[in-house]
Amino acid sequence: LLQHLEVADHAQQLKEERIARAATAEVAIVAIQKMEERLAADTEENIDNQLLTEVSSRVIGNLRRRADGRNDVESSI
């Protein structure tokens, strides 16, 4: 009966998704850090450096938590 049934390896799929999320998050973190440095060095823009640092730190922290699978909002749904 089960001879022609294809069984997917869900654990492997979840592992691959976690790896992909982590890689994507790391790329995004590097991009945010570069943007933060560029904006902080830009003398033509009127940017509050403290606010810039706080916002980028929060976004980076959120990305790291999501990449590690610790997103409270996502897990509560």
MARBA-3410 file (N, C-alpha, C, O; in Angstrom, 1 decimal):
77
0.8,-1.2,0.0,0.0,0.0,0.0,0.9,1.3,0.0,0.6,2.2,-0.7 ~ 1.9,1.3,0.8,2.8,2.5,0.9,4.0,2.4,-0.1,4.8,3.3,0.0 ~ 4.0,1.5,-1.0,5.1,1.3,-1.9,5.4,2.5,-2.8,6.5,2.8,-3.0 ~ 4.4,3.1,-3.3,4.5,4.3,-4.2,4.4,5.6,-3.5,4.3,6.6,-4.2 ~ 4.3,5.7,-2.2,4.1,6.9,-1.5,5.5,7.5,-1.3,6.4,6.9,-0.7
5.6,8.8,-1.6,6.9,9.5,-1.4,6.8,10.3,-0.1,5.9,11.1,0.1 ~ 7.7,10.0,0.7,7.8,10.7,2.0,8.8,11.7,2.0,10.0,11.5,1.7 ~ 8.5,12.9,2.4,9.4,14.1,2.4,10.1,14.1,3.8,9.5,13.8,4.8 ~ 11.3,14.5,3.8,12.1,14.7,5.0,11.9,16.1,5.5,12.6,17.0,5.1 ~ 10.9,16.3,6.4,10.5,17.6,6.8,11.7,18.2,7.7,11.9,19.4,7.7
12.4,17.4,8.4,13.4,17.9,9.3,14.5,18.5,8.4,15.1,19.6,8.8 ~ 14.9,17.8,7.3,15.9,18.4,6.4,15.4,19.7,5.8,16.2,20.6,5.7 ~ 14.2,19.7,5.4,13.6,20.9,4.8,13.7,22.1,5.8,14.1,23.2,5.4 ~ 13.3,21.9,7.0,13.3,22.9,8.1,14.8,23.4,8.3,15.0,24.6,8.5 ~ 15.7,22.4,8.3,17.1,22.8,8.5,17.6,23.7,7.4,18.3,24.7,7.6
17.3,23.3,6.1,17.7,24.1,5.0,17.0,25.5,5.0,17.7,26.5,4.7 ~ 15.8,25.6,5.5,15.1,26.9,5.6,15.8,27.8,6.7,16.0,29.0,6.5 ~ 16.2,27.2,7.8,17.0,27.9,8.9,18.3,28.4,8.3,18.7,29.5,8.6 ~ 19.0,27.6,7.6,20.3,28.0,7.0,20.1,29.1,6.0,20.9,30.1,6.1 ~ 19.1,29.0,5.2,18.8,30.1,4.2,18.4,31.4,5.0,18.9,32.5,4.6
17.6,31.3,6.0,17.3,32.5,6.8,18.5,33.1,7.4,18.6,34.4,7.4 ~ 19.4,32.3,8.0,20.6,32.8,8.6,21.5,33.5,7.6,22.0,34.6,7.9 ~ 21.6,32.9,6.5,22.5,33.5,5.4,21.9,34.8,5.0,22.6,35.8,4.8 ~ 20.6,34.9,4.7,19.9,36.1,4.3,20.0,37.2,5.4,20.3,38.3,5.1 ~ 19.9,36.8,6.6,20.0,37.8,7.7,21.4,38.3,7.8,21.5,39.5,8.0
22.4,37.5,7.6,23.8,38.0,7.7,24.0,39.0,6.6,24.7,40.0,6.8 ~ 23.5,38.8,5.4,23.7,39.7,4.3,23.0,41.0,4.6,23.5,42.1,4.4 ~ 21.8,40.9,5.1,21.0,42.1,5.5,21.7,42.9,6.6,21.7,44.1,6.6 ~ 22.3,42.2,7.6,23.0,42.9,8.7,24.2,43.7,8.1,24.4,44.8,8.5 ~ 25.0,43.1,7.3,26.1,43.7,6.7,25.7,45.0,5.9,26.3,46.0,6.0
24.6,44.8,5.1,24.1,46.0,4.4,23.6,47.1,5.3,23.8,48.3,5.0 ~ 23.0,46.8,6.4,22.5,47.8,7.3,23.7,48.5,8.0,23.7,49.7,8.1 ~ 24.7,47.7,8.3,25.9,48.3,8.9,26.6,49.3,8.0,27.0,50.3,8.4 ~ 26.7,48.9,6.7,27.3,49.7,5.7,26.5,51.0,5.5,27.0,52.1,5.4 ~ 25.2,50.9,5.5,24.3,52.0,5.3,24.4,52.9,6.5,24.4,54.2,6.4
24.5,52.4,7.7,24.6,53.2,8.9,25.9,54.0,8.9,25.9,55.2,9.2 ~ 27.0,53.3,8.5,28.3,54.0,8.4,28.2,55.2,7.3,28.8,56.2,7.5 ~ 27.6,54.9,6.2,27.5,55.9,5.1,26.7,57.1,5.6,27.1,58.2,5.4 ~ 25.5,56.8,6.2,24.7,57.9,6.7,25.3,58.7,7.8,25.2,59.9,7.9 ~ 26.1,58.0,8.7,26.7,58.7,9.8,27.8,59.6,9.2,28.1,60.7,9.8
28.5,59.2,8.1,29.6,60.0,7.6,29.1,61.1,6.6,29.8,62.0,6.3 ~ 27.8,61.1,6.2,27.2,62.0,5.3,27.0,63.4,6.0,26.2,63.4,6.9 ~ 27.7,64.4,5.6,27.6,65.7,6.2,26.4,66.5,5.6,26.0,67.5,6.2 ~ 25.9,66.1,4.5,24.8,66.8,3.9,23.5,66.5,4.5,22.5,67.3,4.4 ~ 23.3,65.3,5.0,22.1,64.9,5.6,22.0,65.4,7.1,23.0,65.3,7.8
20.8,65.7,7.5,20.6,66.1,8.9,20.1,64.9,9.7,18.9,64.8,9.9 ~ 21.0,64.0,10.1,20.6,62.8,10.7,21.1,62.7,12.1,22.2,63.1,12.5 ~ 20.2,62.3,13.0,20.5,62.1,14.4,21.3,60.8,14.6,20.7,59.8,14.4 ~ 22.6,60.9,14.9,23.4,59.7,14.9,23.0,58.7,16.0,23.0,57.5,15.8 ~ 22.5,59.3,17.1,22.0,58.4,18.2,20.8,57.6,17.7,20.7,56.4,18.0
19.9,58.3,17.1,18.7,57.6,16.6,19.0,56.6,15.5,18.5,55.5,15.5 ~ 20.0,56.9,14.6,20.4,56.0,13.6,21.0,54.8,14.2,20.7,53.7,13.7 ~ 21.8,54.9,15.2,22.4,53.8,15.9,21.4,52.9,16.6,21.4,51.7,16.5 ~ 20.4,53.6,17.2,19.4,52.8,17.9,18.5,52.0,17.0,18.2,50.8,17.2 ~ 18.1,52.6,15.9,17.3,52.0,14.9,18.0,50.8,14.3,17.4,49.7,14.1
19.2,51.0,13.8,20.0,49.9,13.2,20.2,48.8,14.1,20.2,47.6,13.7 ~ 20.5,49.1,15.4,20.7,48.1,16.4,19.5,47.2,16.6,19.6,46.0,16.7 ~ 18.4,47.9,16.7,17.1,47.1,16.9,16.8,46.2,15.7,16.4,45.1,15.8 ~ 17.0,46.8,14.5,16.7,46.0,13.3,17.7,44.8,13.2,17.3,43.7,12.9 ~ 19.0,45.0,13.5,20.0,44.0,13.4,19.6,42.9,14.5,19.7,41.7,14.2
19.2,43.3,15.7,18.9,42.4,16.7,17.7,41.5,16.3,17.6,40.3,16.6 ~ 16.7,42.2,15.7,15.5,41.5,15.2,15.9,40.4,14.2,15.4,39.3,14.2 ~ 16.8,40.8,13.2,17.2,39.9,12.2,17.9,38.7,12.8,17.7,37.6,12.4 ~ 18.8,39.0,13.8,19.5,37.9,14.4,18.6,36.9,15.2,18.8,35.7,15.1 ~ 17.6,37.5,15.9,16.6,36.6,16.6,15.8,35.8,15.6,15.6,34.6,15.8
15.4,36.4,14.5,14.6,35.6,13.5,15.5,34.5,12.8,15.0,33.4,12.6 ~ 16.8,34.9,12.6,17.7,33.9,12.0,17.9,32.7,12.9,18.1,31.6,12.5 ~ 17.9,33.0,14.2,18.1,31.9,15.2,16.8,31.2,15.6,16.9,30.3,16.4 ~ 15.7,31.6,15.0,14.5,31.0,15.3,13.8,31.4,16.6,13.0,30.7,17.1 ~ 14.2,32.6,17.0,13.7,33.1,18.3,12.7,34.2,18.1,12.6,35.1,19.0
12.0,34.3,17.0,11.1,35.4,16.8,9.8,35.1,17.6,9.0,34.2,17.2 ~ 9.5,35.8,18.6,8.3,35.6,19.5,7.0,35.8,18.7,6.1,35.0,18.9 ~ 7.0,36.8,17.8,5.7,37.0,17.1,5.4,35.9,16.2,4.3,35.4,16.1 ~ 6.5,35.4,15.5,6.3,34.3,14.5,5.9,33.0,15.2,5.1,32.3,14.7 ~ 6.5,32.7,16.4,6.2,31.5,17.1,4.8,31.5,17.8,4.3,30.4,18.1
4.3,32.7,18.0,3.0,32.8,18.7,1.8,32.7,17.8,0.7,32.5,18.2 ~ 2.1,32.7,16.5,1.0,32.7,15.5,0.6,31.2,15.3,-0.4,31.0,14.5
END
